[in-house]
């Protein structure tokens, strides 16, 4: 089959746990991303439980309105898992037993020193006319059925089973049907607002619908998504994105921290490690979040020496050497204290760089002069210091996150400047 | 209308952004929770974009299979917002203009010093026979239609508009229809595994289906959800839950940290504050996460004095007074170092309690003797110290979280023991 321009695509996620308040389903976001990467837009997403009648109802509706249906879940060995059976019934096709699949399932159990429970036998049944998709990380094979005007893929629910199966067996099959080659890139900035970003790039929005820019405001950062489609080749799509990326980078310059998928703490870690520099941080209102994010990067022990969370004034004096006079005259939330913290931790830890953060995370503790969200951030290095005053909006956790983001971005800019000079 | 026992409930979320990979939709989880609280189970969840044809298709399917339909999104002022119009069309009902609603929308803009854009006028139209639901936080009123055999509620998409509207206007209406009064309580433990918890409570599982226990394994904690339904009164449901809760608490004793919705860091904060005690923490592998969690609680500056993230050995020596000989003989990841860190930070910060964490978060750095996930946690107080050895599973972030959880729980147990004695 060849995909029509108006073909509808549906993701059907199956499982009663998805209809409780406790499960945040993520498979459909992943599938949407990968389908979009092929230039395929999703028209419907449906969630249904294991109840036979409801499941059949949802499957029949999907079959009647969509040309591509990707279903996830309900391929397990228990009685509640009836996706296989329900699709066979709705499609009026038999389930056929495959000896070689049973053998593989039995071997999988054997390798773990177990014998296969009888219930797993049903996973060796495949819908008539469909292909079995290999499951590297579980017993349930996927099922792939291509009819004249319709494609149906049944995939296991656990993400660590679904994702490799999709990449290895579904992606190549869908790629053959796709009318387009699609290439996508994400440019990230932490130092501009959404409207500032828009102002920079507004003249670059392409007329051509095969090349798209969309900006996405995430907590503490703005993402610019570039997507190119080509009917000719992936190289052409890549080329279009690269040309647009270059123009955007020329305008946004040092504001960009990543265009290769890296998070800000990863960029900072990579720069510190390659320049053989070390870091220590002094936090007040962020309470340890900055250190936490830095140490989420594997290998951070190569460059991260020490953090001090100086929440009380006494801790700022004792642990960081902030002078009591400054605390009294300027207050704990001030440019002077942020600088003294950055300098203090740098000297104490004998690191190349020191970051200091002091502010008011709220909800209480604000005043007209020093409102909730006011945060000073300082970066100290061998021959200098810089400090920025910020006014963040949002709740306590959002203010803390934005502060950690700006601190990391100050260091990132400094490391990149140094690198250039 | 009165709800039939087999009535089906559907949540229909509307908006093209929900069919992109970038939006994690949370309204349906919230609505599911609140419907469950009324003893109502959700049968279908559907997501559809703003496209007129697809939207009508999804609405018609919902109308044909479900007795209660709660739709969210698409009530805004732009052309893409067509939920109101599409439901009117599918129901073959007119949209009627309400002068008083328009007046309220105009006044809302006026209060902000703005005049109402012409596009907002359409928000003053309500489906024939339906009631308008007040929107405290936005311009779009909700729409509530009760037919003979069916109920349709249209709510705005932004959670800060949807939630107050649901609580004030939808909840009381649904409560009248509910066959049950439902009461729910969540008991949380951080020091037991799921199977240990099961062993403790396995004999308490009620025979009666109107009283339910379900355990949920969350990162770093196990939750026991108790739900009682009563056809008679809420008091009866509450009473049933209370009796069961009492029995469970008798068995789990000090393992329980919360049965009133509090998170572990909130419990610890409340206990420290009420006992007028202070805390300081010394972290290695958790990198600041413990301090971050403690300071996520508003008012934590009353009891949290200081944190030190001693990532390098030198920092452990300089900042916490850990003796070099211990580091050499026992290694940085050892019971002795955890204890020295807890004692060191307590003395340094002059706090009542000191917590010390040292371990291997991975993915690298492990050895057969000291594998990834090995974490020692020590708690020091005036007259004593305790230390526990843990072996956590999971990735870097999961190991860090579990370590912070056990540290908080050790302190919680100590504070509660002290309180009793």
Interface residues (C-beta under 8 A of the other chain):
Chain A: X8 X18 X19 X20 X21 X22 X24 X26 X29 X30 X32 X33 X36 X41 X42 X43 X44 X45 X46 X47 X48 X49 X51 X54 X57 X58 X61 X65 X216 X280 X281 X283 X285 X286 X287 X288 X289 X290 X291 X292 X293 X294 X295 X296 X298 X299 X300 X301 X304 X305 X306 X307 X308 X309 X310 X311 X312 X314 X315 X318 X319 X348 X349 X350 X361 X362 X363 X364 X365 X396 X397 X400
Chain B: X8 X18 X19 X20 X21 X22 X24 X26 X29 X30 X32 X33 X36 X41 X42 X43 X44 X45 X46 X47 X48 X49 X51 X54 X57 X58 X61 X65 X216 X280 X281 X283 X285 X286 X287 X288 X289 X290 X291 X292 X293 X294 X295 X296 X298 X299 X300 X301 X304 X305 X306 X307 X308 X309 X310 X311 X312 X314 X315 X318 X319 X348 X349 X350 X361 X362 X363 X364 X365 X396 X397 X400
